[in-house]
Amino acid sequence: MIKNEKGHALIITLGIIVLIFLFAATLMIYTFNSRAEVKKSETYIQETEVAEMGITFFKENLNKALVQINEEISKDRNATLEDLKNRLSETLTKLNNKSWKITDNTHSYTLTVPPVTLDKNTNKITVTVNSIGKKSDESKGRLLTAKYELIGSIGGGNDGGSGGEGGNSNPAFEDSNDFKKIDNPSRLVFAYEETGDSKRFSNPLTLGPGTSITVKDNVLFEYNLVFGGTNLQVGNNAIFKDSTRFQPYSSLNIGNNAIFDLNADFQQDTKINIGGNALFNNAINIGERSEVNIGGALYSGKNIRFNNYSNTIIKGDAKIPAATFDQNSTLLVSGNFMMSEGATIEKNVMITIEKSASFTHISIGQGSILHIKGNLFSTRWHNVTGKICVEGKAFLGTNQPVITDKDVCPKNQPEGTIYVLGKDIKSEIPENPPTEITPPDEEIEYK
C-alpha cells in the first residue's frame, strides 16, 4: 500500500514538473515574441519617420525649384507650361535614386522620382516622389509615396494661352525670325478627354432650325457636321475631325480651345465664339455679316475668306497663309499677325494689328486701312490704293515709297500711302510671371 502511494506521488510530482516546464516554455516564447514584435514595431515607426524625412526633404527642394523656375520664366515671355515642366523635371531628376544617411548613421532614406507629367487640358503638372526609409541594409524599408498636383497659369507664351485666358500672346516682334514662334500648329494641338460630361458623336450629324446642342465638358465630332440649329454650346474643348458647316443664323460657343481638321464654313449671319485657341487645319470661310471672336491664338493651315461686312476678333497671335478680305469686312488681332503668302484687301476694309505683322505681298483697295501698331516686315512690293499705317518700324524687302515725317496715322492720312512713324516698340514684361505654378500641397500614400 505504501509502495502504491509512493508511485502515485511520483507520477503527480512528474506531472507538476512537466506542467511547470510547459508553462515556463510558453512564457519564454511569448516573452521572446513580444520583444520581437516590439522591436519590429519600433523599426516600423523609425523607418516611417525616416521616410517622412525624405518626403520633407524633397518638398523643400521642390519649393526651391519652383521659386527659381518661376523667377527665370518671369523674364521669358515665350515660356510655356511644357517648358516649365521640362525644367522642373530636369531639376528633380538630380534627386532620383539618391540616398541620404541620418545623423546616427544607422538610418537612411532613398528617393525615386518618376517623370513629371503635364495635363494640357487642365494645366495640371503632377510631381511624384517615392521615399524608402531603412534602418539597416538588411531591412526592406518603409515606402511612402507623395504626389503633388501643381496648377499652372499662363499669362503669355508662344502657345497663345489655353483655357480661355483671352488674349495671351507674345510681345510685339522686333525681328522677322520671331514669327517662327507662331508658325507652329503643334503648339495648339490637344487630345480629346473623355469625362462624365463629355460627348462623342460617331456618325455624320445634320441639325435643322430650332435645335440646340449643349455639352458641359469636351466634345468630339468624328464625322461631318451640318448645323442649322440655334446654338451649339460646348463648356470646354471641341474637336471637329471632318468638315463643318454652320448654316445662316446659327451660333457656336466653345468655352475653351477648338480644332477643325477639315474645312470650316461659317455661313452668313453666324456667330462664332471660341474662348481659347483655335486651330484650323484647312480652309475657313467667314460669311457675310458673321461675327467671329477667338479669345486666344489662331492658326490656319489654309486660306481664309472674310466675306462682306464680316467682323473677326482674335485676341492672341495669328498665323494665316493667305486671305481675301471682301468689302466692308473688319479684322482685329490683339497679338502678332503672320501671313506667309499674300493678302487681297478690297474696298472699305478695316484691319488693325495691335502688335507686329509679317506679310509677303499686300494689295489694299480704296477706302481700306491696314493699321499696324507694332513693326511691319515684308518681302515684296505692295499695291496700295488705300492706307497702310505702321506705328513702329517698317522692314520692307523692296524700295517701297514710305512717308516717315509724320507723328500720327491713319487719321488725316491720304489714300495710296504708307506711313511709318518709326516708334520704338517695346512690350513691358508684367510684374507677375507670364507662366508659373503654385507651391504644392501633398497627398501621401502609405505603403
Backbone hydrogen bonds, N-H to C=O, Kabsch-Sander energy under -0.5 kcal/mol:
donor,donor_aa,acceptor,acceptor_aa,energy
5,E,1,M,-2.3
6,K,2,I,-2.2
7,G,3,K,-2.1
8,H,4,N,-2.5
9,A,5,E,-2.2
10,L,6,K,-1.9
11,I,7,G,-2.1
12,I,8,H,-2.6
13,T,9,A,-2.6
14,L,10,L,-2.7
15,G,11,I,-2.4
16,I,12,I,-2.6
17,I,13,T,-2.5
18,V,14,L,-2.4
19,L,15,G,-2.6
20,I,16,I,-2.6
21,F,17,I,-2.4
22,L,18,V,-2.9
23,F,19,L,-2.7
24,A,20,I,-2.6
25,A,21,F,-2.8
26,T,22,L,-2.8
27,L,23,F,-2.7
28,M,24,A,-2.6
29,I,25,A,-2.7
30,Y,26,T,-2.9
31,T,27,L,-2.6
32,F,28,M,-2.8
33,N,29,I,-3.0
34,S,30,Y,-2.7
35,R,31,T,-2.4
36,A,32,F,-2.3
37,E,33,N,-2.9
38,V,34,S,-2.8
39,K,35,R,-2.7
40,K,36,A,-2.9
41,S,37,E,-3.1
42,E,38,V,-2.8
43,T,39,K,-2.6
44,Y,40,K,-2.7
45,I,41,S,-2.7
46,Q,42,E,-2.8
47,E,43,T,-3.0
48,T,44,Y,-2.1
49,E,45,I,-2.4
50,V,46,Q,-2.3
51,A,47,E,-2.6
52,E,48,T,-2.4
53,M,49,E,-1.7
54,G,50,V,-1.6
55,I,51,A,-1.8
56,T,52,E,-2.7
57,F,53,M,-2.7
58,F,54,G,-2.4
59,K,55,I,-2.6
60,E,56,T,-2.2
61,N,57,F,-1.9
62,L,58,F,-2.6
63,N,59,K,-2.7
64,K,60,E,-2.1
65,A,61,N,-2.3
66,L,62,L,-2.4
67,V,63,N,-2.2
68,Q,64,K,-2.2
69,I,65,A,-2.9
70,N,66,L,-2.8
71,E,67,V,-1.8
72,E,68,Q,-2.2
73,I,69,I,-2.8
74,S,70,N,-1.1
75,K,72,E,-1.4
76,D,73,I,-1.2
77,R,75,K,-0.6
79,A,76,D,-1.4
84,L,80,T,-2.2
85,K,81,L,-2.7
86,N,82,E,-2.2
87,R,83,D,-2.5
88,L,84,L,-2.6
89,S,85,K,-2.7
90,E,86,N,-2.4
91,T,87,R,-1.9
92,L,88,L,-2.5
93,T,89,S,-1.9
94,K,91,T,-0.9
95,L,92,L,-1.9
96,N,93,T,-1.4
97,N,111,L,-1.8
98,K,95,L,-1.3
98,K,111,L,-0.9
100,W,109,Y,-2.4
102,I,107,H,-3.0
105,N,102,I,-2.6
108,S,134,K,-2.3
109,Y,100,W,-2.2
110,T,132,I,-1.9
111,L,98,K,-2.4
112,T,130,N,-2.3
117,T,126,T,-2.0
119,D,124,K,-2.6
120,K,118,L,-0.8
122,T,119,D,-0.7
123,N,119,D,-1.6
124,K,119,D,-1.2
125,I,123,N,-0.6
125,I,150,L,-3.1
126,T,117,T,-2.2
126,T,124,K,-0.5
127,V,125,I,-0.5
127,V,148,Y,-2.9
129,V,146,A,-2.3
130,N,112,T,-2.9
131,S,144,L,-3.1
132,I,110,T,-2.4
133,G,131,S,-0.6
133,G,142,R,-2.5
134,K,108,S,-3.1
139,S,136,S,-0.7
142,R,133,G,-2.5
144,L,131,S,-2.5
144,L,142,R,-0.5
145,T,445,E,-2.6
146,A,129,V,-2.5
147,K,443,E,-2.0
148,Y,127,V,-3.4
150,L,125,I,-3.6
150,L,148,Y,-0.7
152,G,123,N,-2.9
152,G,150,L,-0.6
153,S,436,E,-2.7
155,G,153,S,-0.5
155,G,434,P,-7.4
156,G,434,P,-0.8
157,G,77,R,-1.1
158,N,78,N,-0.7
160,G,157,G,-1.5
167,G,295,G,-3.5
178,D,175,D,-1.5
179,F,176,S,-1.2
180,K,177,N,-1.6
181,K,178,D,-1.8
182,I,179,F,-1.2
183,D,179,F,-0.9
184,N,182,I,-1.3
187,R,184,N,-1.2
188,L,185,P,-2.0
189,V,186,S,-1.3
194,E,192,Y,-0.6
195,T,193,E,-0.5
198,S,195,T,-1.5
199,K,218,N,-2.1
201,F,220,L,-3.2
202,S,200,R,-0.7
205,L,224,N,-2.3
207,L,226,V,-2.7
211,T,208,G,-1.3
213,I,231,N,-2.1
215,V,233,Q,-2.9
217,D,197,D,-1.8
219,V,237,N,-2.0
220,L,199,K,-2.0
221,F,239,I,-2.7
222,E,201,F,-2.6
222,E,220,L,-0.7
225,L,243,S,-2.2
226,V,205,L,-2.7
227,F,225,L,-0.5
227,F,245,R,-3.0
228,G,207,L,-2.6
228,G,226,V,-0.7
230,T,211,T,-2.7
231,N,211,T,-0.7
232,L,251,S,-1.9
233,Q,213,I,-3.3
233,Q,231,N,-0.6
234,V,253,N,-3.1
235,G,215,V,-2.7
236,N,217,D,-2.4
238,A,257,N,-2.1
239,I,219,V,-1.9
240,F,259,I,-3.0
241,K,221,F,-2.9
241,K,239,I,-0.6
242,D,221,F,-0.5
244,T,263,N,-2.6
245,R,225,L,-2.5
246,F,265,D,-2.8
247,Q,227,F,-2.6
247,Q,245,R,-0.7
249,Y,268,Q,-1.1
250,S,247,Q,-1.7
251,S,230,T,-0.5
252,L,271,K,-2.6
253,N,232,L,-2.9
254,I,273,N,-2.9
255,G,234,V,-2.5
256,N,236,N,-2.3
258,A,277,N,-2.2
259,I,238,A,-1.9
260,F,279,L,-3.0
261,D,240,F,-2.9
261,D,259,I,-0.5
262,L,242,D,-0.6
264,A,283,A,-2.3
265,D,244,T,-2.9
265,D,263,N,-0.5
266,F,264,A,-0.7
266,F,285,N,-2.9
267,Q,246,F,-2.4
267,Q,265,D,-0.8
269,D,288,E,-2.6
270,T,267,Q,-1.0
271,K,250,S,-1.7
272,I,291,E,-3.2
273,N,252,L,-2.9
274,I,293,N,-2.9
275,G,254,I,-3.1
276,G,256,N,-3.1
278,A,297,A,-2.7
279,L,258,A,-2.4
280,F,278,A,-0.6
280,F,299,Y,-3.3
281,N,260,F,-2.9
281,N,279,L,-0.6
284,I,303,N,-2.0
285,N,264,A,-2.3
286,I,305,R,-2.8
287,G,266,F,-3.3
287,G,285,N,-0.7
289,R,308,N,-1.8
290,S,287,G,-1.9
291,E,270,T,-2.6
292,V,311,N,-2.5
293,N,272,I,-2.9
294,I,313,I,-2.9
295,G,274,I,-3.4
295,G,293,N,-0.5
296,G,276,G,-2.1
298,L,317,D,-2.4
299,Y,278,A,-2.1
300,S,319,K,-2.4
301,G,280,F,-3.0
302,K,282,N,-0.8
304,I,322,A,-1.8
305,R,284,I,-1.9
306,F,304,I,-0.5
306,F,324,T,-3.0
307,N,286,I,-2.6
307,N,305,R,-0.8
309,Y,327,Q,-1.3
310,S,307,N,-2.0
311,N,290,S,-2.8
312,T,330,T,-1.9
313,I,292,V,-2.7
314,I,332,L,-3.0
315,K,294,I,-2.6
316,G,296,G,-1.8
317,D,168,N,-0.5
318,A,336,N,-2.5
319,K,298,L,-1.8
320,I,338,M,-2.7
323,A,342,G,-1.6
324,T,304,I,-2.0
325,F,344,T,-3.1
326,D,306,F,-3.2
326,D,324,T,-0.7
328,N,347,K,-1.7
329,S,326,D,-1.5
330,T,310,S,-2.4
331,L,350,M,-2.2
332,L,312,T,-2.2
333,V,352,T,-2.6
334,S,314,I,-3.0
334,S,332,L,-0.5
335,G,316,G,-1.4
337,F,356,S,-2.6
338,M,318,A,-2.5
339,M,358,S,-2.9
340,S,320,I,-1.0
341,E,321,P,-3.0
343,A,361,H,-2.3
344,T,323,A,-2.4
345,I,343,A,-0.6
345,I,363,S,-3.6
346,E,325,F,-2.6
346,E,344,T,-0.6
348,N,366,Q,-1.6
349,V,346,E,-0.6
350,M,329,S,-1.9
351,I,349,V,-0.5
351,I,369,I,-2.6
352,T,331,L,-2.8
353,I,371,H,-3.0
354,E,333,V,-3.2
354,E,352,T,-0.6
355,K,335,G,-1.4
357,A,375,N,-2.8
358,S,337,F,-2.2
359,F,377,F,-2.6
360,T,341,E,-1.2
361,H,341,E,-1.1
363,S,343,A,-2.4
364,I,362,I,-0.5
364,I,383,N,-2.7
365,G,345,I,-2.5
365,G,346,E,-0.5
365,G,363,S,-0.5
368,S,365,G,-1.7
369,I,349,V,-2.7
370,L,387,K,-2.3
371,H,351,I,-3.1
371,H,369,I,-0.6
372,I,370,L,-0.6
372,I,389,C,-3.4
373,K,353,I,-3.0
373,K,371,H,-0.6
374,G,355,K,-1.9
376,L,393,K,-2.7
377,F,357,A,-2.3
378,S,395,F,-2.6
379,T,359,F,-0.8
380,R,360,T,-1.4
383,N,362,I,-2.6
384,V,382,H,-0.9
385,T,364,I,-2.9
385,T,383,N,-0.7
386,G,364,I,-1.3
387,K,368,S,-2.3
388,I,417,T,-2.0
389,C,370,L,-2.9
390,V,388,I,-0.5
390,V,419,Y,-2.8
391,E,372,I,-2.8
391,E,389,C,-0.5
392,G,374,G,-2.2
395,F,376,L,-3.2
396,L,394,A,-0.6
397,G,378,S,-1.0
400,Q,398,T,-2.0
403,I,418,I,-2.7
404,T,402,V,-0.5
413,Q,410,P,-2.1
416,G,386,G,-2.7
417,T,386,G,-1.0
417,T,414,P,-0.7
419,Y,388,I,-2.7
420,V,403,I,-2.6
421,L,390,V,-2.9
422,G,392,G,-2.3
423,K,391,E,-2.5
425,I,423,K,-1.0
426,K,424,D,-0.8
428,E,426,K,-0.6
436,E,153,S,-2.1
438,T,151,I,-1.4
443,E,147,K,-1.7
445,E,145,T,-4.2
446,Y,444,I,-0.5
447,K,143,L,-2.0
